Amino acid sequence: MTVDARSLGKVAVLMGGRSAEREVSLMSGNGVLAALRSKGVDAHAFDPAEREMGELKREGFQRCFIALHGRFGEDGTVQGALELMGIPYTGPGVMASSVAMDKLMTKRIWIAEGLATPAWRQVHSADETLAAFKALGSPMIVKPVREGSTIGLTKVTSEAQCAAAYELAARLDPLVMCEQFIAGDEVTCPVLGTGADARALPVIRIVAPEGNYDYQNKYFTDDTKYLVPCGLPEGEEAAIQALVLKAYLTLDCRGWSRADVMIDAKTRKPWLLEINTSPGMTGHSLVPMSAKAAGLSYEDLCVALLATASLDHAA
């Protein structure tokens, strides 16, 4: 798709923000900003943590590329403000962004639609976390419901770890969940487009040091291996793409998102973990990697995403 940069108007790249993922967002945003400018787009950095959102309207911005991650950026709040100002933005709308940021709500919807996701418990205390561990088994994942980038996540392998795991997650979010751990291949799959035009990109298989795909290994080391082509049997990759596409459409996502999946080593069954509605765009990020395998450069990806900017309720 060829896009006339001038037709995109004055563009704000929203980056930084107030979430725990601010540092990653700044890396994503600066990458997007440079890419858009290299294509002739009139793009400008805009940090909602340092500037009032109303300045977007007053300064005549005509669309926004959302490179914010986590709360106050990926959770429907910024999307709602842009809806009120009538400024089109990239990625899913208010409801889809809000639901996808809430891992519990996402799971409830996926379960209702018959999509496979690991068993879970919502917990409110260290004692409830211990009870969940006894019910779900070892290992178990404990994490904040509304955080990303594995921030606040603990892989629990003993009863003695339950209290500290709960306290770490609860410091970041009053909503804490425990999730059954699926041992096997970790993969991710982006989706681009809206409705009938949405399509899944190539699957990426993630091989992290000692299986530990944490914040450090995601963004700040070169030790993690990303395999694309993923090396899975053709039928498995196609099944994961179909599952991820259905998960995306079920939440009414548009524009783009990226879903994380675990493949059970014994049964080879794929299990949906979560979906990211404002994925990373850093040098280590996965959507650009998958897009490149599909023949789309980082710069062209940024322009194509910006061209999809829209509103839930157009004026």
C-alpha positions, 0 to 999 in steps of 0.5 A, spaced: 500 500 500 502 506 497 501 512 502 502 519 500 505 522 507 502 529 506 495 526 506 496 524 513 497 531 516 500 533 522 501 527 526 503 526 534 507 520 536 504 519 543 510 516 547 512 516 554 506 517 559 505 515 566 505 507 566 511 503 569 512 501 561 514 509 560 522 507 558 520 502 553 514 507 550 520 512 549 524 507 545 518 505 541 516 512 540 522 515 538 523 509 533 516 510 530 518 518 530 524 517 526 521 512 521 515 517 520 519 523 518 524 519 514 518 517 510 516 525 509 511 525 515 510 531 519 511 528 525 512 530 532 513 527 539 508 528 544 509 526 551 502 526 555 506 526 562 509 532 560 503 536 556 496 537 557 492 532 552 488 538 550 494 541 546 493 536 541 487 540 539 489 547 540 496 545 536 492 542 530 494 535 530 490 531 525 492 524 527 496 520 533 500 514 533 499 511 539 506 508 542 504 509 549 504 502 553 500 500 559 496 504 563 494 511 561 495 509 554 493 502 552 487 502 556 482 506 553 483 512 557 487 516 552 483 513 546 477 516 550 480 523 550 482 523 543 475 520 541 472 527 545 477 531 541 475 528 534 483 526 533 483 519 529 489 514 532 492 508 531 490 501 534 483 499 537 478 503 540 476 505 547 472 498 549 477 494 546 483 497 549 480 497 555 478 490 555 484 487 552 488 491 558 484 487 563 487 480 563 481 477 567 476 481 562 480 478 556 480 471 559 472 471 561 471 473 554 475 468 550 472 463 555 465 465 553 467 464 545 470 458 546 478 460 545 483 456 550 486 460 555 490 457 561 486 456 568 486 462 573 484 465 579 483 472 581 486 473 588 486 478 594 491 476 599 497 472 600 493 466 603 488 466 597 495 466 592 497 460 596 490 456 595 491 458 588 497 455 588 494 448 591 489 448 586 493 450 579 499 446 581 506 448 580 509 452 576 504 458 577 504 465 574 502 471 579 501 477 575 498 484 576 492 484 572 493 491 568 500 491 567 505 489 561 512 487 559 512 482 564 512 487 570 511 485 577 510 477 574 513 471 578 513 464 576 512 461 583 514 454 584 513 453 591 508 455 597 514 459 600 514 464 594 506 465 594 506 471 599 512 475 596 509 474 589 502 476 591 505 483 594 510 484 588 504 484 583 499 488 588 504 494 589 503 495 581 495 493 581 490 492 586 487 486 581 492 480 582 491 474 578 494 467 578 495 463 572 496 455 570 503 455 567 503 452 560 510 448 559 512 448 552 514 453 546 512 460 547 510 464 541 507 471 539 503 473 533 501 480 530 495 482 527 494 487 522 487 490 519 480 491 521 474 486 520 474 482 514 481 485 512 485 483 518 490 478 517 495 474 522 503 476 520 508 470 521 508 467 528 515 468 532 518 463 536 521 466 542 527 462 545 529 466 552 535 464 556 533 458 561 526 460 558 526 466 562 523 472 558 523 477 563 523 485 562 531 485 561 531 479 556 525 483 552 528 489 551 535 490 554 539 484 552 541 480 545 541 473 549 533 472 547 533 468 540 527 470 536 525 465 530 522 467 524 520 463 520 518 460 527 520 453 525 513 450 527 510 445 523 506 448 517 499 446 520 501 448 527 503 455 525 496 456 521 492 454 527 496 459 531 494 464 526 487 462 526 486 462 533 490 469 534 486 472 529 479 470 532 482 472 539 483 479 536 476 479 532 472 477 538 475 483 542 473 488 536 480 490 535 482 494 529 488 497 526 493 492 529 495 488 536 499 482 538 497 476 541 502 471 546 501 464 546 504 458 549 504 451 546 503 445 550 509 441 549 506 434 550 499 436 547 501 441 542 495 445 544 496 452 543 493 457 549 492 464 549 495 468 554 494 475 553 493 481 547 497 487 546 493 493 543 499 498 543 505 493 541 512 495 542 516 498 536 523 498 539 529 495 536 527 488 540 520 488 538 516 483 535 511 486 530 516 489 526 520 483 526 514 479 524 512 484 519 519 484 516 518 477 515 512 478 511 516 483 506 514 490 510 520 494 512 519 498 519 518 505 516 513 502 511 509 498 517 509 505 521 506 509 515 501 503 514 499 503 521 498 511 521 494 510 515 489 506 519 488 511 524 481 512 526 475 513 531 470 509 534 465 515 533 467 519 527 464 526 527 
